[in-house]
Amino acid sequence: MRSCKEISVLLSAAQERRLGPLEQWSVRLHLLICKGCSNFRAQLAFLRVAVRRYRDGGDAR
């Protein structure tokens, strides 16, 4: 199983590119058992939406 550090790198990379099947499987498996990485994934999603709204001139709420 991959470490939290490796998973955080993959989660960040997923913002820029599509992960391969093995990478996707590794991330999904890890997220099932790791609350910290699940929280990190949620934070990345929140930031992605906030930045997009800011860029588009919308309300970030």
Summary of the structure (lengths in Angstrom):
residues: 61
radius of gyration: 13.1
end to end distance: 36.7
largest distance: 41.4
contacts: 136
relative contact order: 0.14
helix: 72%
strand: 0%
